[in-house]
Amino acid sequence: MAAVLAIALPARADQRYALSGSDRYQIGSSDLQTNISYSGTQQLTIHHEGKQTQFRADAKYVRVDESGSVPGHAAFVQILTPKGELQDRTDGDPDYLTVLNQPFAIELDAQTLRDLLRLQGAVPFEFPAPVMGGTLRGYLRRGANERVASQPALAVNFDASGPMAGPLPDRAAMTMRGTMRMRGTAYYATQGDPLLLALRETLTISGTLQNGSHLSPVTIIYERTIKATPASPARTEASSH
């Protein structure tokens, strides 16, 4: 199931999404606490060239922290090859805000959607961990059917964890060892093309931070929400023609 979820099929129409998120860092009891929030929109566009398909997500957002707010832009490009393989071509998304820079495919194939609709119990899966690297392993479970952007959607709940070790994001002089856990829900359209319509995820990193000879407990929580927005009504021609 995990291997199938990692393979996308060409989407048939462009899609607009709203995005929001937050990063929360706490090192020690009060040594360092940082809160960052994000809000904005993004556009997924699809370009077909022969048997190859390009997916491109462009996001515009506002990043807010203790020093104020600044505008941001992210771009992520993937290529779907004729062999059905997804290849990352452009990764200009350091804050992990685009719909393509996530652990779930942008669109499912018809057989996988049918399997998910019939899914009972939990199915194991694994994927590369964002931010810190490594691999997360866990389970997928079917959730309830809902509506997203006026479209019927199937919820897929996921929960995965794994070890981590490496430098703290944005603070290369500090190294960290601990565990990661990612939980959330992905929503796929059940009518028409099974496009990823929404994603809610929380990545929690807990461990020990080493800065020189000093050791401190650390907790980092990344939260991301990406949700499709309804298509704008088509403009109508004036009846006076």
C-alpha positions in Angstrom: 0.0 0.0 0.0 2.8 2.5 0.9 4.5 1.9 -2.5 1.2 2.5 -4.3 0.5 5.6 -2.4 3.9 7.0 -3.4 3.0 6.8 -7.1 0.8 9.6 -8.5 -1.2 9.7 -11.7 -1.7 12.9 -13.8 -4.3 15.3 -12.3 -6.9 16.5 -14.8 -7.4 20.0 -13.5 -5.4 22.6 -11.7 -6.3 23.1 -8.0 -6.0 26.0 -5.5 -5.4 25.4 -1.8 -5.4 27.4 1.4 -2.4 26.7 3.7 -1.6 27.3 7.3 1.0 26.0 9.8 3.1 26.6 12.8 6.5 25.7 14.2 7.1 25.6 17.9 10.5 25.1 19.5 11.2 24.6 23.2 14.7 23.9 24.4 15.2 23.3 28.1 12.8 24.8 30.5 13.1 28.4 29.3 16.4 28.6 27.4 14.9 29.0 24.0 11.3 29.2 22.9 10.3 30.1 19.4 6.9 30.3 17.7 6.4 30.7 14.0 3.2 30.8 12.0 2.4 30.6 8.3 -0.8 31.4 6.3 -1.4 31.8 2.6 -2.5 30.1 -0.6 -1.0 27.9 -3.2 -1.8 26.9 -6.8 -1.2 23.4 -8.2 -0.7 23.4 -12.0 -0.3 20.4 -14.3 1.5 20.4 -17.6 1.4 17.4 -20.0 4.2 17.0 -22.5 4.1 13.7 -24.4 3.9 10.8 -22.0 5.5 12.9 -19.2 3.6 15.1 -16.7 4.8 18.0 -14.6 3.2 19.0 -11.3 4.1 22.4 -10.0 3.0 24.0 -6.7 3.5 27.7 -6.1 2.7 29.1 -2.7 2.5 32.7 -1.4 2.3 33.1 2.3 3.1 35.3 5.3 5.6 34.1 7.9 5.1 35.6 11.4 7.5 35.2 14.4 8.6 37.3 17.3 10.4 39.8 15.1 7.3 40.5 12.9 5.9 39.2 9.6 7.5 38.8 6.2 6.0 37.6 2.9 7.3 34.2 1.6 7.2 32.2 -1.6 7.6 28.5 -2.2 7.8 26.4 -5.3 8.0 22.6 -5.7 8.1 20.7 -9.0 7.7 17.0 -9.6 7.8 15.0 -12.8 5.8 11.9 -13.4 7.8 9.8 -15.9 6.3 7.4 -18.5 7.3 4.5 -16.1 5.0 5.9 -13.4 7.9 7.3 -11.2 7.7 10.6 -9.4 10.9 12.6 -9.5 11.5 15.9 -7.6 13.0 18.5 -10.0 12.7 21.7 -7.9 12.6 22.0 -4.2 12.2 25.7 -3.2 10.0 24.9 -0.2 12.2 25.1 2.9 9.2 25.5 5.2 7.3 22.3 3.9 4.2 24.2 2.9 3.4 23.0 -0.6 1.1 20.1 -1.4 3.8 18.3 -3.4 6.3 18.4 -0.5 4.3 16.0 1.7 4.3 12.2 2.5 1.3 11.5 0.3 0.9 11.4 -3.5 -1.0 14.3 -5.2 -3.3 11.8 -6.8 -4.1 8.1 -6.4 -4.7 5.5 -9.1 -8.2 4.0 -9.4 -7.2 0.6 -7.9 -5.6 2.2 -4.8 -8.7 4.3 -4.2 -10.9 1.2 -4.4 -8.5 -0.6 -1.9 -8.8 2.3 0.5 -12.6 2.4 0.3 -12.6 -1.3 1.3 -9.9 -1.0 3.8 -10.6 -2.5 7.3 -8.1 -2.3 10.1 -4.5 -0.9 9.8 -2.0 -1.2 6.9 1.7 -0.7 7.5 3.6 2.0 5.5 6.8 4.0 5.7 8.1 7.2 4.2 11.1 9.6 4.4 10.8 11.9 7.4 10.6 15.6 6.5 12.8 18.3 8.2 15.2 16.0 10.0 15.7 13.1 7.5 15.5 9.4 8.4 12.5 7.1 7.9 9.1 7.0 9.7 7.2 3.7 9.9 3.6 3.3 11.0 0.1 2.5 9.9 -2.7 3.8 7.6 -6.4 3.5 8.6 -9.5 4.5 6.7 -11.4 7.4 8.2 -14.9 8.7 7.6 -16.1 10.1 4.3 -16.4 13.9 4.3 -16.7 16.8 1.9 -13.8 19.1 1.1 -14.2 22.1 -1.2 -17.7 20.8 -2.0 -16.4 17.5 -3.1 -16.9 14.1 -1.5 -13.6 12.9 0.0 -12.2 9.8 1.7 -10.2 10.3 4.9 -6.9 8.3 5.3 -5.5 8.5 8.9 -1.8 7.9 9.4 0.4 7.6 12.4 4.2 6.9 12.1 7.3 7.3 14.2 11.1 6.7 14.0 14.5 7.7 15.5 16.3 10.9 14.5 19.8 12.3 14.8 21.3 15.4 13.3 21.6 19.2 13.4 18.7 21.3 14.5 17.0 23.1 11.6 18.4 26.6 11.2 20.9 26.0 13.9 23.6 23.8 12.4 25.9 24.1 15.5 23.4 22.3 17.6 22.9 18.5 17.2 20.0 16.5 18.4 19.1 12.9 19.1 15.6 11.6 19.8 12.4 10.4 18.2 9.9 11.7 15.7 6.2 11.0 15.3 3.9 12.2 12.5 0.2 12.0 12.8 -2.6 13.3 10.6 -5.2 12.8 7.9 -5.1 13.0 4.1 -8.3 13.5 2.1 -8.8 12.2 -1.4 -11.6 13.0 -3.8 -13.9 9.9 -4.4 -15.6 11.3 -7.5 -13.7 12.2 -10.7 -10.0 12.1 -10.3 -8.8 11.0 -6.8 -6.9 14.2 -6.1 -5.4 15.0 -2.7 -7.9 17.6 -1.5 -6.6 18.2 2.0 -4.0 17.2 4.5 -3.6 17.8 8.2 -0.4 16.7 9.9 1.6 17.2 13.0 5.3 16.2 13.3 6.6 16.1 16.9 10.3 15.8 17.6 11.5 15.0 21.1 15.0 14.4 22.2 18.2 15.8 23.7 20.1 18.8 22.2 23.8 19.1 22.4 25.4 22.5 22.1 29.1 22.0 22.9 29.2 20.2 26.2 25.8 21.4 27.3 22.8 19.0 27.0 19.2 20.2 27.1 15.8 18.5 26.5 14.1 19.7 23.3 10.6 19.5 21.8 9.7 20.7 18.3 6.2 20.6 16.9 5.5 21.3 13.2 1.8 21.6 12.2 0.6 21.9 8.6 -2.9 22.2 7.1 -3.5 22.3 3.4 -7.0 22.4 2.1 -8.5 22.7 -1.4 -10.7 25.7 -2.0 -13.8 25.6 -4.2 -13.4 26.6 -7.8 -14.5 30.1 -8.7 -17.8 30.2 -10.6 -17.2 30.5 -14.3 -17.9 34.0 -15.7 -21.0 34.3 -17.9 -21.2 36.2 -21.1 -23.5 39.3 -21.2 -26.9 38.3 -22.6 -26.9 41.4 -24.9 -24.7 39.7 -27.5 
